[in-house]
Amino acid sequence: MLFFLSILLLGKDVLGLEQPKSHIRKNFRGLGSEVKTIHGRKAVENKEYTSDEDFDLGTSVNVNHDLPNQLQLDSKATPFNFIWIPISNLGLVVKVDTNTGSILGTYRTSPESHGWGDPSRTTVDSDGSVWVANRNNIYEGQGSIVHIGLLENNQCEDRDGIPGIHTSSSDIPLDWTDATGSRGIDTAQDECIVHYTKVRSLGTRHLSVDANNDVWVSGLENRVWDLVKGGRYDTALSGTILRSEGGWPSYGGYGGLMDSKGIIWSSRNLLRWDPGTTPGTLLSTYSHDSYGLCIDSMGNVWNTALDGNEIRKFNPDGNLIGTYQHGYYYAQGCVVDKNDDVWVAHSLMGNSVGHLKNDGTWIATIPVDSGPTGVAVDGNGKIWASNINSGTLSRINPDTDTVDMTVVLPPGSQPYNYGDMTGSTLISPPDTGSWNTKYTGVWKRLEWASDEPSDSSLVVQARDSATGEWVVAGNGVDLPLNSTKDYLEVQVLFNRASTGESPILFDLRITSNSPPNCEHATADPDIILASKKEMVPIAISDVTDPDGDVLRIEIMSIFQDEQRNCVESKSGKSTTKSSKSQTCTLQPDGAGIGNSTAAVRADRLDSKQGGNGRVYHISFVAEDENGGSCNGTVRVCVPLDKDEECVDDGPLFDSTRNIFV
């Protein structure tokens, strides 16, 4: 095995020989016209992301490294580390980072011309975006829903022509005048508000996402159903009604979910129906008091009653398994965590959250701020309660049954929600995801290794701290960005194949220098004739550098494909061993290791000795002035005759060793 080292020496060849002025080019027999150079390249790497630890330096949405040292889309639905909280009395929804408690954005749920929407229920789709239902019938006398894209997963739309996404990043919402435009959001200054849709339901409350990432909508006042096309703003028909159902009077429309079999469960009074048929099929109705709904990993559905200290557990077929106590007389929302434990919000009349095991055993009642109407579970397994009376959020550590964070919402907030706030009830794996990182330093280009099976895709984009505009990057291509700015932000977008496969990112490098290119390197000369057996200087030619940097060449090894002739020490003539009594020195046929040029002996075995033309293999490394390097091997032919070609039998013998025989 050959080890290529970068010693970076400059100067003349050790033999002090002149550089050749010209040479003869011939093709080696069996190689035709394709004389390939063995080569490798190494750039200066400012930052490389290739291990789990590296990838954890960035932030990811719907992306994991469950298979070590690579990123791919999640194989199943998991909650996000963002929680969306409707501030009902202010007509707003707030996005909160569940890791830090920071408010990341505040959004209007209706345009100013429509008035107060009184938002309450939410559902988070597989892209991490949220759909919010306005309970007031403000859209031409009918219900409405608003779709807000997740900025961190490239779900927002640049509409104003100014580079970057114009969106709220605090507790202050941006203006929204009216519902003009095909999606009702043309005047919304916040470019993460991407759909505002009028629906047929009145008193809209129920929102649930199906396996196609579309959204079922219903309301308490007329209990009709609409299926709204989901997806990003540029998805065909997104935000429009695909299908409508008449519904069943007195049942459903208050809030609910869809289970993994595609069955909708909706409360007040409890309804189960199958939208898999057209029209939909009624499966079950129930007469008990039915309020919040949540679902465990076995498909069992849990249903709180507003009063009476009761929560019911139904199997996936709708049969009652049992009724259990949760630690307080009143209840509203519920959620099931990753351990299948059940958590119950003790309503606007209480100040606690109940914790049950999946068999219905009560474990604890955890004190929180006043008025917890809804609960949610985040991507880390923490439990969140939204407290309407105190205007706060409480985060609970499920391992200790204690509050470990309190988030104070904007002044005057009355958060009211017991829908899906984090994506914990999603039933299908995500089709999109992203990984983001920021780099401080000098950059020039991005390079990455990936696999994109079938019609999956992986898009890498970048932006600097000045413009904020994303630019799609080419692999190994200079970025058209200002490398003197404070930082470079890189985003990798993952899109699942229609056949289900995920693209994979193996590694990504941020580099500031292009390495030299040894791919087309040649020996100069590459043909020498055997005459006086002298040492002939060989230069390495045709090594290039994309940046125009000055290059340094270093010879690393010289091998040949045939054994050496004996060279008598005094005369310097080549001989062959004719008897055991004859001795000679196999003097080196190659020299120049560690220098910029090589020298090889103009010698070869003749045909009687089995020679077919000698081929020297000269390996070298080229390094630019910024530390980028490449290595390669060139070949020199010493033919039997000037009109013959060499046959290359491979680098078999070290040409630089001095051997006594």
C-alpha positions as CSV (number, residue, x, y, z in Angstrom):
1,M,0.0,0.0,0.0
2,L,1.3,3.5,-0.9
3,F,0.9,6.3,1.7
4,F,0.8,9.8,0.1
5,L,2.2,12.5,2.4
6,S,2.2,16.3,2.0
7,I,5.8,17.3,3.0
8,L,5.5,20.5,0.8
9,L,9.1,20.8,-0.4
10,L,10.2,23.2,-3.1
11,G,13.4,23.4,-5.2
12,K,15.4,21.8,-7.9
13,D,15.5,18.1,-8.6
14,V,18.2,16.4,-6.4
15,L,20.1,15.5,-9.6
16,G,20.2,19.1,-10.7
17,L,18.9,18.1,-14.1
18,E,17.4,20.5,-16.6
19,Q,13.7,20.3,-17.4
20,P,12.9,18.6,-20.7
21,K,11.8,20.8,-23.6
22,S,9.7,18.3,-25.6
23,H,8.7,14.7,-25.5
24,I,7.2,12.0,-27.7
25,R,3.6,10.8,-26.9
26,K,2.6,7.2,-27.5
27,N,-0.3,5.0,-26.2
28,F,0.4,2.0,-24.1
29,R,-0.7,-1.3,-25.7
30,G,-4.0,-2.5,-24.4
31,L,-5.0,1.0,-23.1
32,G,-6.0,2.4,-26.4
33,S,-6.3,6.2,-26.4
34,E,-7.6,6.3,-22.8
35,V,-4.6,6.8,-20.6
36,K,-6.1,7.3,-17.1
37,T,-4.5,9.0,-14.1
38,I,-4.9,7.6,-10.6
39,H,-5.9,10.6,-8.6
40,G,-7.6,11.9,-5.4
41,R,-8.5,15.4,-4.2
42,K,-8.6,17.0,-0.8
43,A,-10.0,20.5,-0.2
44,V,-9.4,22.7,2.8
45,E,-12.4,21.9,5.0
46,N,-13.6,24.8,7.2
47,K,-16.4,22.6,8.6
48,E,-17.5,19.0,7.9
49,Y,-20.7,17.4,9.1
50,T,-20.5,13.7,8.9
51,S,-21.1,12.1,12.4
52,D,-24.1,12.1,14.6
53,E,-22.3,14.6,16.8
54,D,-21.8,16.9,13.8
55,F,-25.4,16.7,12.7
56,D,-26.6,17.5,16.2
57,L,-24.9,20.9,15.9
58,G,-27.7,21.8,13.5
59,T,-31.5,21.8,14.0
60,S,-33.7,19.3,12.2
61,V,-37.4,18.9,11.4
62,N,-38.7,15.4,10.5
63,V,-35.1,14.2,10.1
64,N,-33.1,11.8,12.2
65,H,-29.8,9.9,12.4
66,D,-31.4,6.6,13.6
67,L,-29.0,5.0,11.2
68,P,-25.7,6.3,12.5
69,N,-23.8,9.1,10.8
70,Q,-26.3,10.0,8.2
71,L,-29.6,11.9,8.0
72,Q,-32.9,10.7,6.6
73,L,-36.6,11.4,7.0
74,D,-38.4,10.1,10.0
75,S,-39.9,6.7,9.3
76,K,-43.0,7.4,11.4
77,A,-44.9,10.4,12.6
78,T,-43.4,12.1,15.7
79,P,-44.3,15.3,17.6
80,F,-42.5,18.5,16.7
81,N,-40.5,20.7,19.0
82,F,-42.8,23.6,18.3
83,I,-46.1,24.1,20.0
84,W,-48.9,26.3,18.5
85,I,-51.1,28.0,21.0
86,P,-54.3,29.9,20.0
87,I,-54.8,33.1,21.9
88,S,-58.6,33.0,21.5
89,N,-59.5,36.4,22.9
90,L,-56.9,38.2,20.7
91,G,-57.5,36.3,17.5
92,L,-53.9,35.1,17.4
93,V,-51.9,31.9,17.4
94,V,-48.4,31.8,18.9
95,K,-45.5,29.5,18.0
96,V,-43.3,28.5,20.9
97,D,-40.0,26.6,20.8
98,T,-40.5,23.7,23.2
99,N,-36.8,23.4,24.0
100,T,-36.3,27.0,25.1
101,G,-39.8,28.4,25.7
102,S,-39.0,31.3,23.3
103,I,-41.9,32.8,21.3
104,L,-40.9,32.3,17.7
105,G,-43.8,34.0,16.0
106,T,-47.3,35.4,16.5
107,Y,-49.9,35.3,13.7
108,R,-53.4,36.6,13.0
109,T,-56.0,33.9,12.3
110,S,-58.2,36.2,10.2
111,P,-57.8,39.4,8.2
112,E,-58.7,42.7,9.9
113,S,-61.7,43.2,7.6
114,H,-63.3,40.0,8.9
115,G,-62.9,40.8,12.5
116,W,-62.3,38.6,15.5
117,G,-62.1,34.9,14.6
118,D,-62.0,33.5,18.1
119,P,-59.5,30.7,17.2
120,S,-59.4,27.6,19.4
121,R,-58.7,24.2,17.7
122,T,-55.5,23.4,15.9
123,T,-54.0,20.5,14.1
124,V,-50.4,20.2,13.0
125,D,-49.7,18.5,9.6
126,S,-46.8,16.3,8.6
127,D,-44.8,19.3,7.4
128,G,-45.0,20.8,10.8
129,S,-47.3,23.6,9.7
130,V,-50.5,24.4,11.6
131,W,-54.2,24.7,10.7
132,V,-56.3,26.8,13.0
133,A,-60.1,26.9,13.2
134,N,-61.9,30.2,13.8
135,R,-65.0,29.5,16.0
136,N,-66.7,32.7,14.9
137,N,-68.5,32.6,11.5
138,I,-66.7,35.6,10.1
139,Y,-66.1,34.6,6.5
140,E,-69.2,35.8,4.7
141,G,-71.3,34.2,7.5
142,Q,-69.4,30.9,7.4
143,G,-66.6,29.2,9.1
144,S,-62.9,29.6,8.3
145,I,-59.5,28.0,8.8
146,V,-56.1,29.5,8.4
147,H,-52.9,27.6,7.4
148,I,-49.6,28.8,8.8
149,G,-46.4,27.3,7.4
150,L,-43.5,26.2,9.5
151,L,-40.6,28.5,8.6
152,E,-38.0,26.0,9.8
153,N,-39.2,23.4,7.2
154,N,-39.4,25.7,4.2
155,Q,-43.2,26.0,4.3
156,C,-43.5,29.7,3.9
157,E,-43.8,31.8,0.7
158,D,-41.7,34.8,-0.4
159,R,-44.5,37.0,-1.8
160,D,-43.2,40.6,-1.5
161,G,-40.2,40.3,-3.8
162,I,-37.8,41.2,-1.0
163,P,-35.2,38.5,-0.3
164,G,-36.0,36.3,2.7
165,I,-39.3,35.4,4.4
166,H,-41.1,38.3,6.0
167,T,-42.7,36.9,9.1
168,S,-43.2,37.5,12.8
169,S,-40.4,36.4,15.0
170,S,-41.8,37.7,18.4
171,D,-45.0,38.2,20.2
172,I,-46.0,40.9,17.7
173,P,-48.1,39.9,14.7
174,L,-47.9,41.5,11.2
175,D,-50.8,43.2,9.5
176,W,-53.4,41.5,7.4
177,T,-55.9,43.7,5.7
178,D,-58.5,41.6,3.9
179,A,-59.1,38.2,2.2
180,T,-58.3,39.1,-1.4
181,G,-56.4,36.7,-3.6
182,S,-57.1,33.1,-4.7
183,R,-55.9,31.9,-1.3
184,G,-57.2,34.8,0.7
185,I,-53.8,36.0,1.9
186,D,-52.6,38.5,-0.7
187,T,-52.6,41.3,1.8
188,A,-51.1,39.2,4.7
189,Q,-47.7,40.8,5.4
190,D,-46.7,37.6,7.2
191,E,-45.4,35.3,4.5
192,C,-45.9,32.2,6.7
193,I,-49.7,32.7,6.4
194,V,-50.3,30.7,3.3
195,H,-54.0,29.8,3.1
196,Y,-57.3,31.3,4.4
197,T,-60.2,29.1,3.5
198,K,-63.9,29.5,3.8
199,V,-65.6,26.2,4.9
200,R,-69.2,25.2,5.1
201,S,-69.2,24.4,8.8
202,L,-70.5,26.8,11.4
203,G,-68.8,27.2,14.8
204,T,-65.8,25.5,13.3
205,R,-63.9,23.4,15.8
206,H,-62.9,19.9,14.5
207,L,-59.6,19.6,12.6
208,S,-57.8,16.4,11.9
209,V,-55.1,15.4,9.4
210,D,-55.5,12.2,7.2
211,A,-52.8,10.0,5.8
212,N,-52.6,12.2,2.7
213,N,-51.8,15.3,4.8
214,D,-55.3,16.7,3.9
215,V,-57.5,18.1,6.7
216,W,-61.0,17.2,7.7
217,V,-63.0,20.2,9.1
218,S,-66.3,20.4,10.9
219,G,-68.2,22.6,13.3
220,L,-70.6,22.3,16.3
221,E,-73.4,24.4,14.9
222,N,-74.3,22.5,11.7
223,R,-71.9,19.4,12.0
224,V,-71.2,19.2,8.2
225,W,-67.8,18.0,7.0
226,D,-65.3,19.4,4.4
227,L,-62.0,17.8,3.3
228,V,-59.5,20.5,2.6
229,K,-56.4,19.8,0.4
230,G,-53.3,20.1,2.5
231,G,-49.6,20.6,1.6
232,R,-47.4,23.6,1.0
233,Y,-48.7,26.7,-0.7
234,D,-47.5,25.6,-4.1
235,T,-49.1,22.1,-3.9
236,A,-51.8,21.8,-6.5
237,L,-55.3,22.6,-5.1
238,S,-53.9,23.2,-1.6
239,G,-56.3,25.1,0.6
240,T,-59.3,24.2,-1.4
241,I,-62.3,21.9,-0.5
242,L,-61.9,18.5,-2.2
243,R,-65.0,16.9,-0.8
244,S,-68.0,17.6,1.5
245,E,-70.2,15.3,3.7
246,G,-73.6,16.1,5.2
247,G,-72.7,14.8,8.7
248,W,-75.0,13.5,11.4
249,P,-77.1,15.9,13.5
250,S,-76.3,16.0,17.2
251,Y,-73.0,14.2,16.8
252,G,-69.4,15.3,16.4
253,G,-67.9,18.6,15.1
254,Y,-66.5,19.7,18.5
255,G,-63.0,18.4,18.2
256,G,-61.3,15.1,17.5
257,L,-58.8,13.1,15.6
258,M,-58.3,10.4,12.9
259,D,-57.0,7.0,13.9
260,S,-54.5,4.9,11.9
261,K,-57.3,3.1,10.2
262,G,-58.6,6.4,8.8
263,I,-61.6,6.5,11.1
264,I,-62.7,9.9,12.4
265,W,-63.6,10.3,16.1
266,S,-65.3,13.6,16.9
267,S,-66.9,14.7,20.2
268,R,-70.1,16.3,21.6
269,N,-71.6,13.8,21.2
270,L,-69.1,11.2,20.3
271,L,-69.2,10.1,16.7
272,R,-67.2,7.5,14.8
273,W,-67.4,7.5,11.0
274,D,-65.4,6.2,8.0
275,P,-64.6,8.7,5.3
276,G,-63.0,5.9,3.2
277,T,-66.4,5.4,1.5
278,T,-68.3,8.0,-0.5
279,P,-70.5,9.1,1.1
280,G,-68.9,8.4,4.4
281,T,-70.1,5.5,6.6
282,L,-71.5,6.1,10.1
283,L,-69.9,3.5,12.5
284,S,-71.0,4.5,16.0
285,T,-72.6,7.2,18.1
286,Y,-72.5,7.6,21.9
287,S,-74.6,9.4,24.4
288,H,-72.1,10.0,27.2
289,D,-70.6,13.4,27.9
290,S,-67.8,13.7,25.4
291,Y,-65.1,16.4,25.4
292,G,-61.4,15.9,24.7
293,L,-60.0,13.1,22.6
294,C,-56.6,11.5,22.4
295,I,-55.1,8.2,21.1
296,D,-52.5,5.8,22.3
297,S,-50.0,3.7,20.2
298,M,-52.3,0.7,20.2
299,G,-55.1,2.7,18.6
300,N,-57.2,3.0,21.8
301,V,-59.0,6.3,22.0
302,W,-59.4,8.1,25.3
303,N,-62.3,10.5,25.8
304,T,-62.7,13.0,28.7
305,A,-66.0,14.1,30.2
306,L,-66.3,17.8,31.1
307,D,-67.3,16.9,34.7
308,G,-67.6,13.9,36.9
309,N,-63.8,13.0,37.1
310,E,-64.2,10.6,34.2
311,I,-62.1,9.5,31.2
312,R,-63.2,6.6,29.0
313,K,-61.0,4.3,27.0
314,F,-62.3,2.7,23.8
315,N,-60.6,0.0,21.7
316,P,-60.0,0.7,17.9
317,D,-63.4,-0.8,17.1
318,G,-65.2,1.7,19.3
319,N,-66.0,-0.7,22.2
320,L,-65.7,0.7,25.7
321,I,-62.8,-0.8,27.6
322,G,-63.2,1.1,30.9
323,T,-64.0,4.4,32.6
324,Y,-61.3,5.8,34.9
325,Q,-60.7,8.7,37.3
326,H,-58.0,11.3,36.5
327,G,-57.8,13.2,39.8
328,Y,-60.2,16.2,39.5
329,Y,-63.9,16.8,38.9
330,Y,-63.5,18.7,35.7
331,A,-61.5,17.9,32.5
332,Q,-61.1,19.2,29.0
333,G,-58.2,18.2,26.7
334,C,-56.1,15.0,27.0
335,V,-52.9,13.6,25.4
336,V,-51.0,10.3,25.3
337,D,-47.2,10.4,25.7
338,K,-44.5,8.2,24.1
339,N,-44.9,5.7,27.0
340,D,-48.6,5.5,26.4
341,D,-49.3,7.3,29.7
342,V,-52.4,9.6,29.6
343,W,-52.4,13.2,30.7
344,V,-55.6,15.2,31.4
345,A,-56.1,19.0,31.5
346,H,-58.2,19.8,34.6
347,S,-60.1,22.5,32.7
348,L,-60.5,26.3,33.1
349,M,-62.1,25.5,36.5
350,G,-58.9,23.9,37.8
351,N,-55.1,24.3,38.2
352,S,-53.7,20.9,37.7
353,V,-53.0,18.1,35.2
354,G,-53.8,14.4,35.9
355,H,-51.4,11.6,35.0
356,L,-52.6,8.0,34.4
357,K,-50.9,4.8,33.3
358,N,-52.4,3.2,30.2
359,D,-54.3,0.7,32.3
360,G,-56.2,3.6,33.8
361,T,-54.3,3.7,37.1
362,W,-54.1,7.3,38.5
363,I,-50.5,8.2,39.2
364,A,-50.4,11.9,40.1
365,T,-52.0,15.3,40.0
366,I,-49.5,17.9,39.0
367,P,-50.1,21.6,40.0
368,V,-49.9,24.1,37.1
369,D,-51.0,27.6,36.6
370,S,-54.8,28.5,36.5
371,G,-57.1,27.1,33.9
372,P,-55.4,24.3,31.9
373,T,-57.7,23.7,29.0
374,G,-55.4,21.6,26.8
375,V,-52.4,19.4,27.0
376,A,-49.8,18.4,24.4
377,V,-46.6,16.3,24.2
378,D,-43.5,17.6,22.4
379,G,-40.7,15.9,20.5
380,N,-38.7,15.4,23.7
381,G,-41.6,13.7,25.5
382,K,-42.4,16.7,27.7
383,I,-46.0,17.5,28.5
384,W,-47.4,21.0,28.0
385,A,-50.5,22.6,29.5
386,S,-52.1,25.8,28.1
387,N,-53.5,27.9,31.0
388,I,-56.3,30.2,30.0
389,N,-56.7,32.1,33.3
390,S,-53.1,32.8,33.9
391,G,-52.1,33.4,30.3
392,T,-49.2,30.9,30.6
393,L,-47.9,27.6,29.4
394,S,-46.6,25.0,31.8
395,R,-44.1,22.3,30.7
396,I,-44.1,19.1,32.8
397,N,-41.2,16.6,33.1
398,P,-43.0,13.3,32.9
399,D,-40.2,11.5,34.8
400,T,-40.7,13.7,37.9
401,D,-44.3,14.9,37.5
402,T,-43.2,18.4,38.1
403,V,-43.3,21.7,36.1
404,D,-39.8,22.5,34.8
405,M,-40.7,25.5,32.7
406,T,-43.3,28.3,32.6
407,V,-43.8,30.4,29.5
408,V,-45.6,33.8,29.9
409,L,-47.6,34.6,26.8
410,P,-48.2,38.2,25.5
411,P,-50.1,40.5,27.9
412,G,-53.9,39.8,28.0
413,S,-53.6,36.3,26.4
414,Q,-56.2,33.7,27.1
415,P,-54.9,30.5,25.5
416,Y,-57.6,28.1,24.8
417,N,-57.0,24.9,23.0
418,Y,-57.3,21.1,23.3
419,G,-56.6,20.1,19.8
420,D,-53.3,18.7,18.5
421,M,-50.7,21.5,19.1
422,T,-47.5,19.6,18.2
423,G,-48.4,16.8,15.7
424,S,-48.7,14.0,18.3
425,T,-51.8,12.5,16.6
426,L,-50.4,12.3,13.0
427,I,-50.8,8.9,11.5
428,S,-48.4,9.0,8.5
429,P,-44.6,9.5,8.2
430,P,-43.6,12.9,6.9
431,D,-42.9,13.5,3.2
432,T,-40.7,16.6,3.9
433,G,-38.0,17.5,6.3
434,S,-35.1,19.8,6.8
435,W,-31.8,20.2,8.5
436,N,-30.3,23.7,9.2
437,T,-26.9,24.8,10.5
438,K,-25.1,28.2,10.8
439,Y,-21.4,28.6,10.1
440,T,-19.2,31.5,11.1
441,G,-16.0,31.9,9.1
442,V,-14.9,32.1,5.5
443,W,-16.7,30.0,2.9
444,K,-16.7,29.5,-0.8
445,R,-18.7,26.4,-1.7
446,L,-20.7,23.5,-0.3
447,E,-19.9,19.9,-1.1
448,W,-22.0,16.9,0.0
449,A,-22.5,13.2,-0.5
450,S,-26.0,11.9,-0.7
451,D,-28.3,9.1,-2.0
452,E,-31.6,10.0,-3.7
453,P,-33.5,6.8,-4.5
454,S,-36.4,6.7,-7.0
455,D,-37.9,10.2,-7.3
456,S,-36.8,11.4,-3.9
457,S,-34.8,14.6,-3.8
458,L,-32.4,16.4,-1.6
459,V,-32.0,20.2,-2.1
460,V,-29.1,22.1,-0.4
461,Q,-29.5,25.9,-0.2
462,A,-27.6,28.6,1.6
463,R,-27.9,32.3,2.6
464,D,-25.5,34.8,4.2
465,S,-26.3,37.1,7.1
466,A,-26.8,40.1,4.9
467,T,-29.4,39.3,2.3
468,G,-31.4,36.5,3.9
469,E,-32.3,35.1,0.5
470,W,-31.9,31.4,0.0
471,V,-29.8,30.4,-3.0
472,V,-29.9,26.8,-4.2
473,A,-26.3,25.4,-4.0
474,G,-24.5,23.3,-6.6
475,N,-22.4,20.5,-5.3
476,G,-18.8,21.8,-5.3
477,V,-19.9,25.0,-7.1
478,D,-18.9,28.4,-5.8
479,L,-21.8,30.1,-3.9
480,P,-22.9,33.5,-5.2
481,L,-22.8,34.9,-1.6
482,N,-20.7,37.4,0.3
483,S,-18.2,35.4,2.2
484,T,-17.2,38.4,4.4
485,K,-20.6,38.5,6.2
486,D,-21.1,37.3,9.8
487,Y,-22.3,33.8,9.0
488,L,-23.5,31.4,6.4
489,E,-26.7,29.5,7.0
490,V,-27.2,26.2,5.2
491,Q,-30.5,24.3,4.8
492,V,-30.9,20.8,3.5
493,L,-34.4,20.0,2.3
494,F,-35.5,16.3,2.2
495,N,-38.4,15.2,-0.1
496,R,-39.7,11.6,0.1
497,A,-40.1,9.6,-3.1
498,S,-43.6,8.7,-4.3
499,T,-42.6,5.1,-3.6
500,G,-41.8,5.9,0.0
501,E,-38.0,6.0,0.1
502,S,-36.2,8.8,1.9
503,P,-33.2,10.7,0.5
504,I,-30.0,10.3,2.6
505,L,-27.4,12.9,3.5
506,F,-24.1,11.2,4.3
507,D,-21.9,14.3,4.8
508,L,-21.7,18.0,4.1
509,R,-18.7,20.2,3.9
510,I,-18.3,24.0,3.9
511,T,-15.1,24.8,2.1
512,S,-13.2,27.9,1.3
513,N,-10.7,26.5,-1.2
514,S,-10.9,24.3,-4.3
515,P,-8.2,21.6,-4.4
516,P,-5.9,21.1,-7.4
517,N,-7.0,18.6,-10.1
518,C,-4.6,15.8,-10.8
519,E,-7.0,13.9,-13.1
520,H,-5.3,14.9,-16.3
521,A,-1.7,14.9,-15.1
522,T,1.0,13.6,-17.5
523,A,4.7,12.8,-17.4
524,D,7.0,15.1,-19.4
525,P,8.4,13.3,-21.2
526,D,6.3,10.1,-21.1
527,I,8.5,8.2,-23.7
528,I,12.2,7.8,-23.3
529,L,14.5,5.6,-25.4
530,A,17.0,3.2,-23.9
531,S,20.5,4.4,-25.2
532,K,23.2,5.2,-22.7
533,K,21.2,4.1,-19.7
534,E,21.4,7.6,-18.3
535,M,19.0,9.1,-15.7
536,V,16.4,11.3,-17.5
537,P,14.5,14.0,-15.6
538,I,10.7,13.7,-15.6
539,A,8.4,16.6,-14.8
540,I,4.8,16.4,-13.8
541,S,2.6,18.4,-16.2
542,D,-1.0,19.3,-16.7
543,V,-2.0,19.6,-13.0
544,T,-4.4,22.5,-12.6
545,D,-6.0,24.5,-9.8
546,P,-9.5,25.9,-10.2
547,D,-8.6,28.9,-8.1
548,G,-5.4,29.7,-10.0
549,D,-3.3,29.0,-6.9
550,V,0.4,28.3,-7.1
551,L,1.0,24.6,-7.0
552,R,3.8,22.5,-5.4
553,I,4.5,19.1,-6.7
554,E,6.2,16.4,-4.6
555,I,7.3,13.0,-5.9
556,M,6.2,10.3,-3.5
557,S,7.2,7.0,-5.1
558,I,8.6,5.4,-8.3
559,F,7.9,1.9,-9.3
560,Q,8.5,-0.1,-12.5
561,D,6.9,-3.1,-14.1
562,E,10.0,-5.2,-14.6
563,Q,13.1,-6.1,-12.7
564,R,16.3,-4.1,-13.0
565,N,19.4,-4.8,-15.1
566,C,22.6,-5.2,-13.3
567,V,24.8,-2.1,-13.6
568,E,28.6,-2.6,-13.1
569,S,29.8,-0.1,-10.5
570,K,32.9,1.0,-12.5
571,S,31.8,1.0,-16.1
572,G,28.2,1.8,-15.6
573,K,27.3,-0.7,-18.3
574,S,24.2,-2.8,-17.9
575,T,24.7,-6.5,-17.7
576,T,22.8,-9.7,-16.9
577,K,23.9,-12.3,-14.4
578,S,25.3,-15.2,-16.3
579,S,26.7,-17.2,-13.4
580,K,26.6,-17.4,-9.6
581,S,30.1,-16.1,-9.5
582,Q,29.2,-12.8,-11.2
583,T,28.1,-10.0,-8.9
584,C,26.8,-6.6,-9.6
585,T,24.9,-3.8,-8.0
586,L,21.2,-3.2,-8.9
587,Q,21.5,0.5,-8.8
588,P,18.4,2.6,-8.4
589,D,16.5,3.2,-11.7
590,G,14.5,6.1,-10.1
591,A,15.3,9.1,-8.0
592,G,13.8,12.4,-6.8
593,I,11.6,11.3,-3.9
594,G,10.5,14.4,-1.9
595,N,11.3,16.7,-4.8
596,S,9.3,18.4,-7.5
597,T,10.7,16.3,-10.4
598,A,11.7,12.7,-10.8
599,A,14.5,11.0,-12.7
600,V,14.3,7.5,-14.2
601,R,16.9,5.4,-16.0
602,A,16.6,5.1,-19.8
603,D,16.8,1.3,-19.6
604,R,14.8,-1.8,-20.0
605,L,15.1,-5.6,-20.4
606,D,15.6,-6.7,-24.0
607,S,13.3,-9.2,-25.7
608,K,15.7,-12.1,-24.9
609,Q,15.3,-11.3,-21.2
610,G,11.5,-11.4,-21.6
611,G,11.2,-7.6,-21.8
612,N,8.1,-6.0,-23.4
613,G,9.0,-2.3,-22.7
614,R,9.5,-0.9,-19.3
615,V,6.8,1.3,-17.6
616,Y,7.7,3.5,-14.7
617,H,4.9,4.5,-12.3
618,I,5.6,7.9,-10.7
619,S,3.3,8.9,-7.9
620,F,3.1,12.4,-6.6
621,V,1.1,14.9,-4.5
622,A,0.2,18.4,-5.6
623,E,-0.8,21.0,-3.0
624,D,-1.9,24.5,-3.5
625,E,-1.0,27.5,-1.3
626,N,-4.2,27.2,0.8
627,G,-3.7,23.6,1.7
628,G,-5.9,21.9,-0.9
629,S,-4.2,18.8,-2.4
630,C,-4.6,16.0,-4.9
631,N,-2.5,13.0,-5.7
632,G,-1.9,11.0,-8.8
633,T,0.3,8.6,-10.7
634,V,1.8,9.2,-14.2
635,R,3.6,6.7,-16.4
636,V,6.7,6.7,-18.5
637,C,7.4,4.2,-21.2
638,V,10.9,2.9,-22.2
639,P,10.0,0.8,-25.4
640,L,12.0,-2.0,-26.9
641,D,12.2,0.0,-30.0
642,K,11.2,3.6,-30.9
643,D,8.4,2.3,-33.1
644,E,7.0,-0.1,-30.5
645,E,4.7,0.4,-27.6
646,C,5.1,-0.6,-23.9
647,V,3.0,-3.2,-22.2
648,D,2.2,-2.2,-18.7
649,D,2.5,-5.1,-16.2
650,G,1.9,-2.9,-13.2
651,P,4.0,-1.2,-10.5
652,L,5.9,-4.4,-9.3
653,F,9.4,-3.2,-8.3
654,D,10.5,-0.2,-6.3
655,S,12.8,1.8,-8.7
656,T,14.5,3.7,-5.9
657,R,16.1,1.0,-3.9
658,N,19.9,0.2,-4.1
659,I,20.2,-3.6,-4.1
660,F,23.4,-5.7,-4.1
661,V,23.1,-9.1,-5.9
